[in-house]
Amino acid sequence: MAIRIIVKEPDEVLHKKAKEVTKITPNVQKLLDDMADTMYDADGVGLAAPQVGILKRLIVVDAGDEHGLIKMINPEILESEGEQFGPEGCLSIPGWNGDVRRAEQVKVKGLDREGNELIVIATGLLSRAFQHEIDHLNGVLFTDVAERVYEFDPNRPPRRELENR
Ligand code: NI
């Protein structure tokens, strides 16, 4: 278990496109494991490899639903359906939220930690997390796609609750 340092805005690595993973090595698997530890340590619902300074197409998500923790290599969205609109935050942009329009449901395909094909149909918060993390792999932050960005108010409910609305 290792917690990595989360890269924050305005680091330029956050704005670059990450490269496809062509070989699943122990290093890649260790990175996925560390990303999960780092995400939980920071109380996040997702993390993408560029957020720990590595331009590889790797994400971890856990929206606290029945899917649990998902570690995915080379994720891509195959289908999107419906719409949700609500607040979103990012561990790389602490203190800020934005209202972002996302698909209510996405079908995501990638590889799991062992290299097996993994297809997930995600709705609600998990769907939002997938879209947010896959954006990271393309150098896109929520502030690039939000209709409104505003300072997070600590007197309002925590981020996890806000995202569930
Ligand atoms: Ni983020």
Backbone and ligand atoms as CSV (ligand in chain L), in Angstrom:
chain,resi,resn,atom,element,x,y,z
A,1,MET,N,N,0.854,-1.198,0.000
A,1,MET,CA,C,0.000,0.000,0.000
A,1,MET,C,C,0.879,1.233,0.000
A,2,ALA,N,N,0.581,2.089,-0.933
A,2,ALA,CA,C,1.351,3.338,-0.996
A,2,ALA,C,C,0.442,4.457,-1.473
A,3,ILE,N,N,0.553,5.546,-0.781
A,3,ILE,CA,C,-0.229,6.712,-1.165
A,3,ILE,C,C,0.660,7.662,-1.955
A,4,ARG,N,N,0.203,7.998,-3.137
A,4,ARG,CA,C,0.988,8.888,-4.011
A,4,ARG,C,C,0.534,10.335,-3.836
A,5,ILE,N,N,1.386,11.225,-4.290
A,5,ILE,CA,C,1.056,12.652,-4.204
A,5,ILE,C,C,0.103,13.000,-5.350
A,6,ILE,N,N,-0.984,13.669,-5.017
A,6,ILE,CA,C,-1.956,14.074,-6.038
A,6,ILE,C,C,-1.528,15.405,-6.651
A,7,VAL,N,N,-1.381,15.378,-7.968
A,7,VAL,CA,C,-0.997,16.574,-8.717
A,7,VAL,C,C,-2.176,17.549,-8.725
A,8,LYS,N,N,-1.871,18.816,-8.517
A,8,LYS,CA,C,-2.935,19.824,-8.454
A,8,LYS,C,C,-2.814,20.809,-9.620
A,9,GLU,N,N,-3.932,21.412,-9.946
A,9,GLU,CA,C,-3.924,22.522,-10.886
A,9,GLU,C,C,-2.985,23.606,-10.354
A,10,PRO,N,N,-2.215,24.318,-11.184
A,10,PRO,CA,C,-2.239,24.294,-12.653
A,10,PRO,C,C,-1.129,23.445,-13.282
A,11,ASP,N,N,-0.820,22.282,-12.717
A,11,ASP,CA,C,0.228,21.431,-13.295
A,11,ASP,C,C,-0.151,21.022,-14.725
A,12,GLU,N,N,0.806,21.168,-15.628
A,12,GLU,CA,C,0.483,20.935,-17.049
A,12,GLU,C,C,0.211,19.460,-17.370
A,13,VAL,N,N,0.661,18.536,-16.511
A,13,VAL,CA,C,0.414,17.114,-16.780
A,13,VAL,C,C,-1.096,16.828,-16.817
A,14,LEU,N,N,-1.867,17.639,-16.088
A,14,LEU,CA,C,-3.320,17.450,-16.041
A,14,LEU,C,C,-3.997,17.814,-17.363
A,15,HIS,N,N,-3.278,18.498,-18.227
A,15,HIS,CA,C,-3.874,18.969,-19.484
A,15,HIS,C,C,-3.364,18.194,-20.696
A,16,LYS,N,N,-2.626,17.114,-20.426
A,16,LYS,CA,C,-2.081,16.307,-21.527
A,16,LYS,C,C,-2.887,15.031,-21.713
A,17,LYS,N,N,-2.798,14.483,-22.929
A,17,LYS,CA,C,-3.503,13.236,-23.236
A,17,LYS,C,C,-2.641,12.049,-22.771
A,18,ALA,N,N,-3.251,11.133,-22.065
A,18,ALA,CA,C,-2.533,9.954,-21.559
A,18,ALA,C,C,-2.431,8.885,-22.645
A,19,LYS,N,N,-1.387,8.065,-22.533
A,19,LYS,CA,C,-1.126,7.028,-23.547
A,19,LYS,C,C,-1.771,5.690,-23.175
A,20,GLU,N,N,-2.206,4.997,-24.197
A,20,GLU,CA,C,-2.770,3.658,-24.037
A,20,GLU,C,C,-1.741,2.727,-23.381
A,21,VAL,N,N,-2.219,1.839,-22.526
A,21,VAL,CA,C,-1.348,0.842,-21.908
A,21,VAL,C,C,-1.315,-0.373,-22.824
A,22,THR,N,N,-0.119,-0.740,-23.310
A,22,THR,CA,C,-0.021,-1.832,-24.267
A,22,THR,C,C,0.414,-3.138,-23.601
A,23,LYS,N,N,0.984,-3.024,-22.396
A,23,LYS,CA,C,1.432,-4.226,-21.697
A,23,LYS,C,C,1.166,-4.062,-20.206
A,24,ILE,N,N,0.502,-5.044,-19.638
A,24,ILE,CA,C,0.189,-4.966,-18.210
A,24,ILE,C,C,1.341,-5.590,-17.423
A,25,THR,N,N,2.155,-4.727,-16.875
A,25,THR,CA,C,3.333,-5.147,-16.111
A,25,THR,C,C,3.018,-5.046,-14.613
A,26,PRO,N,N,3.864,-5.647,-13.771
A,26,PRO,CA,C,3.693,-5.469,-12.316
A,26,PRO,C,C,3.691,-3.988,-11.924
A,27,ASN,N,N,4.442,-3.166,-12.637
A,27,ASN,CA,C,4.452,-1.726,-12.357
A,27,ASN,C,C,3.085,-1.091,-12.584
A,28,VAL,N,N,2.428,-1.511,-13.675
A,28,VAL,CA,C,1.095,-0.993,-13.982
A,28,VAL,C,C,0.115,-1.426,-12.889
A,29,GLN,N,N,0.218,-2.685,-12.472
A,29,GLN,CA,C,-0.690,-3.200,-11.437
A,29,GLN,C,C,-0.457,-2.500,-10.097
A,30,LYS,N,N,0.811,-2.262,-9.796
A,30,LYS,CA,C,1.161,-1.549,-8.560
A,30,LYS,C,C,0.617,-0.126,-8.594
A,31,LEU,N,N,0.709,0.489,-9.770
A,31,LEU,CA,C,0.200,1.848,-9.920
A,31,LEU,C,C,-1.312,1.885,-9.671
A,32,LEU,N,N,-2.048,0.918,-10.253
A,32,LEU,CA,C,-3.500,0.848,-10.027
A,32,LEU,C,C,-3.814,0.691,-8.536
A,33,ASP,N,N,-3.052,-0.176,-7.864
A,33,ASP,CA,C,-3.276,-0.402,-6.428
A,33,ASP,C,C,-2.995,0.878,-5.633
A,34,ASP,N,N,-1.898,1.541,-5.974
A,34,ASP,CA,C,-1.546,2.792,-5.287
A,34,ASP,C,C,-2.596,3.876,-5.550
A,35,MET,N,N,-3.111,3.898,-6.786
A,35,MET,CA,C,-4.137,4.894,-7.115
A,35,MET,C,C,-5.388,4.681,-6.250
A,36,ALA,N,N,-5.752,3.412,-6.043
A,36,ALA,CA,C,-6.923,3.126,-5.197
A,36,ALA,C,C,-6.652,3.593,-3.765
A,37,ASP,N,N,-5.479,3.274,-3.238
A,37,ASP,CA,C,-5.126,3.715,-1.878
A,37,ASP,C,C,-5.167,5.238,-1.773
A,38,THR,N,N,-4.654,5.885,-2.810
A,38,THR,CA,C,-4.583,7.352,-2.818
A,38,THR,C,C,-5.989,7.958,-2.872
A,39,MET,N,N,-6.843,7.346,-3.691
A,39,MET,CA,C,-8.232,7.814,-3.807
A,39,MET,C,C,-8.949,7.695,-2.459
A,40,TYR,N,N,-8.840,6.537,-1.807
A,40,TYR,CA,C,-9.529,6.351,-0.522
A,40,TYR,C,C,-8.973,7.294,0.540
A,41,ASP,N,N,-7.647,7.452,0.533
A,41,ASP,CA,C,-7.006,8.331,1.515
A,41,ASP,C,C,-7.528,9.763,1.393
A,42,ALA,N,N,-7.833,10.166,0.149
A,42,ALA,CA,C,-8.298,11.530,-0.101
A,42,ALA,C,C,-9.825,11.623,-0.088
A,43,ASP,N,N,-10.497,10.490,0.198
A,43,ASP,CA,C,-11.959,10.446,0.252
A,43,ASP,C,C,-12.597,10.826,-1.090
A,44,GLY,N,N,-11.995,10.342,-2.169
A,44,GLY,CA,C,-12.526,10.630,-3.497
A,44,GLY,C,C,-13.353,9.476,-4.024
A,45,VAL,N,N,-14.065,9.696,-5.132
A,45,VAL,CA,C,-14.832,8.624,-5.765
A,45,VAL,C,C,-14.164,8.139,-7.052
A,46,GLY,N,N,-13.049,8.768,-7.419
A,46,GLY,CA,C,-12.321,8.333,-8.605
A,46,GLY,C,C,-10.967,8.998,-8.681
A,47,LEU,N,N,-10.072,8.361,-9.451
A,47,LEU,CA,C,-8.751,8.945,-9.659
A,47,LEU,C,C,-8.209,8.422,-10.988
A,48,ALA,N,N,-7.548,9.296,-11.729
A,48,ALA,CA,C,-6.939,8.914,-13.006
A,48,ALA,C,C,-5.422,9.075,-12.885
A,49,ALA,N,N,-4.686,8.229,-13.638
A,49,ALA,CA,C,-3.226,8.208,-13.504
A,49,ALA,C,C,-2.557,9.579,-13.692
A,50,PRO,N,N,-3.032,10.430,-14.607
A,50,PRO,CA,C,-2.384,11.759,-14.724
A,50,PRO,C,C,-2.430,12.535,-13.411
A,51,GLN,N,N,-3.389,12.223,-12.544
A,51,GLN,CA,C,-3.486,12.925,-11.257
A,51,GLN,C,C,-2.391,12.515,-10.278
A,52,VAL,N,N,-1.681,11.423,-10.587
A,52,VAL,CA,C,-0.485,11.109,-9.810
A,52,VAL,C,C,0.750,11.291,-10.695
A,53,GLY,N,N,0.569,12.052,-11.764
A,53,GLY,CA,C,1.698,12.480,-12.592
A,53,GLY,C,C,2.115,11.507,-13.672
A,54,ILE,N,N,1.273,10.503,-13.959
A,54,ILE,CA,C,1.654,9.470,-14.933
A,54,ILE,C,C,0.666,9.441,-16.091
A,55,LEU,N,N,1.186,9.653,-17.304
A,55,LEU,CA,C,0.314,9.778,-18.477
A,55,LEU,C,C,0.018,8.418,-19.112
A,56,LYS,N,N,-0.656,7.570,-18.339
A,56,LYS,CA,C,-1.133,6.271,-18.826
A,56,LYS,C,C,-2.639,6.220,-18.637
A,57,ARG,N,N,-3.307,5.441,-19.528
A,57,ARG,CA,C,-4.773,5.378,-19.480
A,57,ARG,C,C,-5.226,4.357,-18.429
A,58,LEU,N,N,-5.210,4.794,-17.187
A,58,LEU,CA,C,-5.590,3.983,-16.032
A,58,LEU,C,C,-6.495,4.814,-15.138
A,59,ILE,N,N,-7.585,4.184,-14.667
A,59,ILE,CA,C,-8.455,4.878,-13.715
A,59,ILE,C,C,-8.878,3.922,-12.599
A,60,VAL,N,N,-9.244,4.498,-11.477
A,60,VAL,CA,C,-9.929,3.748,-10.415
A,60,VAL,C,C,-11.172,4.545,-10.034
A,61,VAL,N,N,-12.256,3.833,-9.752
A,61,VAL,CA,C,-13.489,4.490,-9.309
A,61,VAL,C,C,-14.148,3.631,-8.229
A,62,ASP,N,N,-14.783,4.300,-7.287
A,62,ASP,CA,C,-15.619,3.627,-6.290
A,62,ASP,C,C,-16.647,4.639,-5.822
A,63,ALA,N,N,-17.871,4.451,-6.291
A,63,ALA,CA,C,-18.935,5.399,-5.958
A,63,ALA,C,C,-19.696,4.945,-4.715
A,64,GLY,N,N,-19.175,3.929,-4.028
A,64,GLY,CA,C,-19.852,3.448,-2.824
A,64,GLY,C,C,-21.130,2.685,-3.133
A,65,ASP,N,N,-21.234,2.166,-4.357
A,65,ASP,CA,C,-22.426,1.386,-4.721
A,65,ASP,C,C,-22.070,-0.098,-4.828
A,66,GLU,N,N,-22.977,-0.886,-5.396
A,66,GLU,CA,C,-22.791,-2.342,-5.422
A,66,GLU,C,C,-21.618,-2.784,-6.299
A,67,HIS,N,N,-21.129,-1.896,-7.172
A,67,HIS,CA,C,-19.988,-2.244,-8.008
A,67,HIS,C,C,-18.679,-2.271,-7.211
A,68,GLY,N,N,-18.638,-1.536,-6.115
A,68,GLY,CA,C,-17.408,-1.479,-5.315
A,68,GLY,C,C,-16.282,-0.810,-6.066
A,69,LEU,N,N,-15.062,-1.206,-5.758
A,69,LEU,CA,C,-13.883,-0.617,-6.393
A,69,LEU,C,C,-13.671,-1.212,-7.783
A,70,ILE,N,N,-13.503,-0.341,-8.758
A,70,ILE,CA,C,-13.191,-0.785,-10.122
A,70,ILE,C,C,-11.856,-0.175,-10.533
A,71,LYS,N,N,-10.932,-1.035,-10.939
A,71,LYS,CA,C,-9.651,-0.591,-11.498
A,71,LYS,C,C,-9.713,-0.900,-12.982
A,72,MET,N,N,-9.540,0.093,-13.836
A,72,MET,CA,C,-9.702,-0.147,-15.267
A,72,MET,C,C,-8.555,0.429,-16.087
A,73,ILE,N,N,-8.133,-0.386,-17.043
A,73,ILE,CA,C,-7.051,-0.032,-17.967
A,73,ILE,C,C,-7.667,0.280,-19.324
A,74,ASN,N,N,-7.217,1.353,-19.953
A,74,ASN,CA,C,-7.701,1.779,-21.276
A,74,ASN,C,C,-9.237,1.860,-21.355
A,75,PRO,N,N,-9.873,2.547,-20.428
A,75,PRO,CA,C,-11.340,2.620,-20.458
A,75,PRO,C,C,-11.843,3.429,-21.636
A,76,GLU,N,N,-12.951,2.982,-22.204
A,76,GLU,CA,C,-13.614,3.789,-23.234
A,76,GLU,C,C,-15.120,3.665,-23.094
A,77,ILE,N,N,-15.795,4.751,-23.407
A,77,ILE,CA,C,-17.253,4.759,-23.314
A,77,ILE,C,C,-17.830,4.258,-24.632
A,78,LEU,N,N,-18.599,3.163,-24.549
A,78,LEU,CA,C,-19.198,2.580,-25.749
A,78,LEU,C,C,-20.558,3.189,-26.038
A,79,GLU,N,N,-21.321,3.436,-24.971
A,79,GLU,CA,C,-22.674,3.979,-25.149
A,79,GLU,C,C,-22.989,4.926,-24.007
A,80,SER,N,N,-23.733,5.983,-24.328
A,80,SER,CA,C,-24.196,6.930,-23.302
A,80,SER,C,C,-25.696,7.079,-23.430
A,81,GLU,N,N,-26.364,7.263,-22.293
A,81,GLU,CA,C,-27.818,7.381,-22.314
A,81,GLU,C,C,-28.288,8.347,-21.235
A,82,GLY,N,N,-29.293,9.129,-21.549
A,82,GLY,CA,C,-29.899,10.016,-20.560
A,82,GLY,C,C,-28.997,11.162,-20.159
A,83,GLU,N,N,-29.423,11.882,-19.132
A,83,GLU,CA,C,-28.683,13.071,-18.723
A,83,GLU,C,C,-28.822,13.294,-17.228
A,84,GLN,N,N,-27.748,13.766,-16.609
A,84,GLN,CA,C,-27.797,14.215,-15.222
A,84,GLN,C,C,-27.042,15.521,-15.157
A,85,PHE,N,N,-27.462,16.384,-14.252
A,85,PHE,CA,C,-26.839,17.695,-14.122
A,85,PHE,C,C,-26.651,17.972,-12.648
A,86,GLY,N,N,-25.401,18.241,-12.247
A,86,GLY,CA,C,-25.192,18.480,-10.830
A,86,GLY,C,C,-23.758,18.815,-10.502
A,87,PRO,N,N,-23.487,19.024,-9.206
A,87,PRO,CA,C,-22.164,19.450,-8.772
A,87,PRO,C,C,-21.131,18.327,-8.843
A,88,GLU,N,N,-19.931,18.737,-9.109
A,88,GLU,CA,C,-18.827,17.801,-9.267
A,88,GLU,C,C,-17.569,18.468,-8.726
A,89,GLY,N,N,-16.685,17.677,-8.138
A,89,GLY,CA,C,-15.410,18.200,-7.669
A,89,GLY,C,C,-14.282,17.359,-8.195
A,90,CYS,N,N,-13.057,17.707,-7.840
A,90,CYS,CA,C,-11.891,16.972,-8.329
A,90,CYS,C,C,-10.776,17.090,-7.303
A,91,LEU,N,N,-10.114,15.962,-7.023
A,91,LEU,CA,C,-9.028,15.972,-6.037
A,91,LEU,C,C,-7.866,16.847,-6.489
A,92,SER,N,N,-7.787,17.141,-7.785
A,92,SER,CA,C,-6.716,18.000,-8.300
A,92,SER,C,C,-7.090,19.483,-8.269
A,93,ILE,N,N,-8.354,19.759,-7.915
A,93,ILE,CA,C,-8.810,21.156,-7.854
A,93,ILE,C,C,-9.542,21.365,-6.528
A,94,PRO,N,N,-8.805,21.228,-5.412
A,94,PRO,CA,C,-9.467,21.289,-4.115
A,94,PRO,C,C,-10.120,22.647,-3.874
A,95,GLY,N,N,-11.263,22.597,-3.208
A,95,GLY,CA,C,-11.930,23.848,-2.835
A,95,GLY,C,C,-12.911,24.366,-3.871
A,96,TRP,N,N,-13.034,23.657,-4.984
A,96,TRP,CA,C,-13.916,24.137,-6.045
A,96,TRP,C,C,-14.899,23.052,-6.471
A,97,ASN,N,N,-16.068,23.475,-6.860
A,97,ASN,CA,C,-17.072,22.587,-7.454
A,97,ASN,C,C,-17.557,23.220,-8.751
A,98,GLY,N,N,-18.217,22.397,-9.548
A,98,GLY,CA,C,-18.805,22.927,-10.766
A,98,GLY,C,C,-20.047,22.144,-11.099
A,99,ASP,N,N,-20.992,22.790,-11.748
A,99,ASP,CA,C,-22.192,22.088,-12.207
A,99,ASP,C,C,-21.923,21.547,-13.606
A,100,VAL,N,N,-21.977,20.226,-13.726
A,100,VAL,CA,C,-21.601,19.583,-14.972
A,100,VAL,C,C,-22.727,18.680,-15.472
A,101,ARG,N,N,-23.002,18.798,-16.756
A,101,ARG,CA,C,-23.989,17.947,-17.404
A,101,ARG,C,C,-23.281,16.666,-17.868
A,102,ARG,N,N,-23.796,15.524,-17.469
A,102,ARG,CA,C,-23.194,14.235,-17.828
A,102,ARG,C,C,-24.289,13.278,-18.274
A,103,ALA,N,N,-23.886,12.190,-18.922
A,103,ALA,CA,C,-24.844,11.134,-19.242
A,103,ALA,C,C,-25.266,10.439,-17.952
A,104,GLU,N,N,-26.537,10.076,-17.868
A,104,GLU,CA,C,-27.031,9.373,-16.672
A,104,GLU,C,C,-26.481,7.947,-16.618
A,105,GLN,N,N,-26.326,7.359,-17.796
A,105,GLN,CA,C,-25.806,5.986,-17.845
A,105,GLN,C,C,-24.755,5.859,-18.937
A,106,VAL,N,N,-23.691,5.154,-18.623
A,106,VAL,CA,C,-22.680,4.857,-19.644
A,106,VAL,C,C,-22.332,3.371,-19.606
A,107,LYS,N,N,-22.008,2.868,-20.781
A,107,LYS,CA,C,-21.462,1.507,-20.886
A,107,LYS,C,C,-19.976,1.685,-21.169
A,108,VAL,N,N,-19.151,1.214,-20.251
A,108,VAL,CA,C,-17.706,1.430,-20.345
A,108,VAL,C,C,-17.002,0.101,-20.557
A,109,LYS,N,N,-16.041,0.113,-21.473
A,109,LYS,CA,C,-15.261,-1.101,-21.741
A,109,LYS,C,C,-13.784,-0.835,-21.510
A,110,GLY,N,N,-13.099,-1.784,-20.904
A,110,GLY,CA,C,-11.655,-1.666,-20.708
A,110,GLY,C,C,-11.112,-3.014,-20.299
A,111,LEU,N,N,-9.952,-2.990,-19.677
A,111,LEU,CA,C,-9.349,-4.213,-19.163
A,111,LEU,C,C,-9.262,-4.107,-17.651
A,112,ASP,N,N,-9.414,-5.246,-16.982
A,112,ASP,CA,C,-9.232,-5.232,-15.534
A,112,ASP,C,C,-7.739,-5.355,-15.211
A,113,ARG,N,N,-7.434,-5.416,-13.930
A,113,ARG,CA,C,-6.040,-5.439,-13.451
A,113,ARG,C,C,-5.243,-6.625,-14.023
A,114,GLU,N,N,-5.946,-7.709,-14.370
A,114,GLU,CA,C,-5.245,-8.884,-14.910
A,114,GLU,C,C,-5.259,-8.911,-16.433
A,115,GLY,N,N,-5.896,-7.939,-17.046
A,115,GLY,CA,C,-5.900,-7.880,-18.505
A,115,GLY,C,C,-7.118,-8.509,-19.161
A,116,ASN,N,N,-8.093,-8.903,-18.354
A,116,ASN,CA,C,-9.338,-9.445,-18.907
A,116,ASN,C,C,-10.275,-8.310,-19.299
A,117,GLU,N,N,-11.058,-8.556,-20.362
A,117,GLU,CA,C,-12.014,-7.533,-20.767
A,117,GLU,C,C,-13.030,-7.285,-19.646
A,118,LEU,N,N,-13.304,-6.018,-19.428
A,118,LEU,CA,C,-14.227,-5.630,-18.363
A,118,LEU,C,C,-15.229,-4.642,-18.941
A,119,ILE,N,N,-16.513,-4.982,-18.826
A,119,ILE,CA,C,-17.561,-4.077,-19.295
A,119,ILE,C,C,-18.437,-3.725,-18.098
A,120,VAL,N,N,-18.637,-2.448,-17.891
A,120,VAL,CA,C,-19.445,-1.989,-16.761
A,120,VAL,C,C,-20.559,-1.088,-17.286
A,121,ILE,N,N,-21.775,-1.327,-16.827
A,121,ILE,CA,C,-22.863,-0.391,-17.090
A,121,ILE,C,C,-23.076,0.393,-15.804
A,122,ALA,N,N,-22.775,1.680,-15.882
A,122,ALA,CA,C,-22.782,2.530,-14.687
A,122,ALA,C,C,-23.883,3.566,-14.800
A,123,THR,N,N,-24.553,3.828,-13.674
A,123,THR,CA,C,-25.565,4.880,-13.645
A,123,THR,C,C,-25.245,5.846,-12.503
A,124,GLY,N,N,-25.907,6.992,-12.541
A,124,GLY,CA,C,-25.807,7.947,-11.441
A,124,GLY,C,C,-24.392,8.398,-11.159
A,125,LEU,N,N,-24.005,8.346,-9.885
A,125,LEU,CA,C,-22.694,8.849,-9.469
A,125,LEU,C,C,-21.551,8.069,-10.115
A,126,LEU,N,N,-21.717,6.749,-10.228
A,126,LEU,CA,C,-20.645,5.958,-10.848
A,126,LEU,C,C,-20.459,6.345,-12.311
A,127,SER,N,N,-21.571,6.592,-13.000
A,127,SER,CA,C,-21.511,7.041,-14.388
A,127,SER,C,C,-20.767,8.379,-14.476
A,128,ARG,N,N,-21.115,9.280,-13.578
A,128,ARG,CA,C,-20.450,10.590,-13.535
A,128,ARG,C,C,-18.947,10.425,-13.284
A,129,ALA,N,N,-18.599,9.521,-12.352
A,129,ALA,CA,C,-17.183,9.308,-12.016
A,129,ALA,C,C,-16.417,8.776,-13.230
A,130,PHE,N,N,-17.007,7.808,-13.945
A,130,PHE,CA,C,-16.345,7.279,-15.145
A,130,PHE,C,C,-16.099,8.392,-16.167
A,131,GLN,N,N,-17.116,9.199,-16.402
A,131,GLN,CA,C,-16.971,10.252,-17.409
A,131,GLN,C,C,-15.916,11.265,-16.987
A,132,HIS,N,N,-15.906,11.606,-15.699
A,132,HIS,CA,C,-14.928,12.558,-15.160
A,132,HIS,C,C,-13.504,12.002,-15.289
A,133,GLU,N,N,-13.318,10.726,-14.927
A,133,GLU,CA,C,-11.966,10.143,-14.957
A,133,GLU,C,C,-11.484,9.926,-16.389
A,134,ILE,N,N,-12.376,9.533,-17.278
A,134,ILE,CA,C,-11.971,9.340,-18.672
A,134,ILE,C,C,-11.625,10.696,-19.293
A,135,ASP,N,N,-12.335,11.737,-18.901
A,135,ASP,CA,C,-11.952,13.092,-19.325
A,135,ASP,C,C,-10.508,13.393,-18.924
A,136,HIS,N,N,-10.148,13.018,-17.681
A,136,HIS,CA,C,-8.772,13.247,-17.210
A,136,HIS,C,C,-7.750,12.640,-18.170
A,137,LEU,N,N,-8.073,11.464,-18.709
A,137,LEU,CA,C,-7.123,10.778,-19.605
A,137,LEU,C,C,-6.943,11.544,-20.913
A,138,ASN,N,N,-7.890,12.421,-21.195
A,138,ASN,CA,C,-7.804,13.253,-22.406
A,138,ASN,C,C,-7.385,14.688,-22.079
A,139,GLY,N,N,-6.919,14.891,-20.855
A,139,GLY,CA,C,-6.456,16.224,-20.459
A,139,GLY,C,C,-7.577,17.212,-20.206
A,140,VAL,N,N,-8.784,16.685,-19.969
A,140,VAL,CA,C,-9.952,17.550,-19.761
A,140,VAL,C,C,-10.339,17.521,-18.280
A,141,LEU,N,N,-10.499,18.697,-17.692
A,141,LEU,CA,C,-10.892,18.812,-16.289
A,141,LEU,C,C,-12.348,19.266,-16.195
A,142,PHE,N,N,-12.955,19.066,-15.020
A,142,PHE,CA,C,-14.377,19.439,-14.903
A,142,PHE,C,C,-14.571,20.931,-15.138
A,143,THR,N,N,-13.527,21.702,-14.817
A,143,THR,CA,C,-13.629,23.151,-15.023
A,143,THR,C,C,-13.709,23.503,-16.514
A,144,ASP,N,N,-13.268,22.581,-17.375
A,144,ASP,CA,C,-13.350,22.805,-18.830
A,144,ASP,C,C,-14.762,22.568,-19.361
A,145,VAL,N,N,-15.530,21.744,-18.645
A,145,VAL,CA,C,-16.840,21.353,-19.169
A,145,VAL,C,C,-18.013,21.819,-18.294
A,146,ALA,N,N,-17.711,22.410,-17.137
A,146,ALA,CA,C,-18.769,22.856,-16.221
A,146,ALA,C,C,-19.495,24.061,-16.783
A,147,GLU,N,N,-20.781,24.137,-16.475
A,147,GLU,CA,C,-21.554,25.311,-16.879
A,147,GLU,C,C,-21.320,26.450,-15.890
A,148,ARG,N,N,-20.896,26.085,-14.675
A,148,ARG,CA,C,-20.640,27.080,-13.649
A,148,ARG,C,C,-19.607,26.485,-12.693
A,149,VAL,N,N,-18.607,27.262,-12.305
A,149,VAL,CA,C,-17.606,26.809,-11.338
A,149,VAL,C,C,-17.672,27.747,-10.146
A,150,TYR,N,N,-17.665,27.192,-8.939
A,150,TYR,CA,C,-17.810,28.029,-7.744
A,150,TYR,C,C,-17.009,27.441,-6.595
A,151,GLU,N,N,-16.639,28.316,-5.663
A,151,GLU,CA,C,-15.873,27.881,-4.514
A,151,GLU,C,C,-16.721,26.977,-3.625
A,152,PHE,N,N,-16.111,25.892,-3.179
A,152,PHE,CA,C,-16.808,24.940,-2.313
A,152,PHE,C,C,-17.022,25.585,-0.943
A,153,ASP,N,N,-18.252,25.478,-0.449
A,153,ASP,CA,C,-18.581,26.069,0.839
A,153,ASP,C,C,-18.580,24.969,1.904
A,154,PRO,N,N,-17.635,25.014,2.855
A,154,PRO,CA,C,-17.545,23.945,3.865
A,154,PRO,C,C,-18.776,23.856,4.762
A,155,ASN,N,N,-19.627,24.885,4.755
A,155,ASN,CA,C,-20.827,24.836,5.584
A,155,ASN,C,C,-21.967,24.065,4.919
A,156,ARG,N,N,-21.761,23.752,3.633
A,156,ARG,CA,C,-22.764,22.938,2.949
A,156,ARG,C,C,-22.356,21.476,3.079
A,157,PRO,N,N,-23.236,20.542,2.704
A,157,PRO,CA,C,-22.910,19.121,2.888
A,157,PRO,C,C,-21.630,18.731,2.149
A,158,PRO,N,N,-20.953,17.669,2.613
A,158,PRO,CA,C,-19.723,17.234,1.961
A,158,PRO,C,C,-19.953,16.829,0.518
A,159,ARG,N,N,-18.859,16.801,-0.218
A,159,ARG,CA,C,-18.889,16.580,-1.653
A,159,ARG,C,C,-19.646,15.313,-2.042
A,160,ARG,N,N,-19.421,14.250,-1.307
A,160,ARG,CA,C,-20.047,12.962,-1.644
A,160,ARG,C,C,-21.581,13.109,-1.649
A,161,GLU,N,N,-22.094,13.833,-0.664
A,161,GLU,CA,C,-23.556,14.026,-0.611
A,161,GLU,C,C,-24.042,14.902,-1.755
A,162,LEU,N,N,-23.250,15.948,-2.029
A,162,LEU,CA,C,-23.635,16.849,-3.112
A,162,LEU,C,C,-23.712,16.097,-4.435
A,163,GLU,N,N,-22.732,15.225,-4.638
A,163,GLU,CA,C,-22.684,14.512,-5.916
A,163,GLU,C,C,-23.835,13.526,-6.047
A,164,ASN,N,N,-24.387,13.123,-4.932
A,164,ASN,CA,C,-25.466,12.146,-4.979
A,164,ASN,C,C,-26.820,12.767,-5.339
A,165,ARG,N,N,-26.885,14.067,-5.307
A,165,ARG,CA,C,-28.181,14.718,-5.580
A,165,ARG,C,C,-28.582,14.585,-7.022
L,1,NI,NI,NI,-10.753,14.780,-11.142
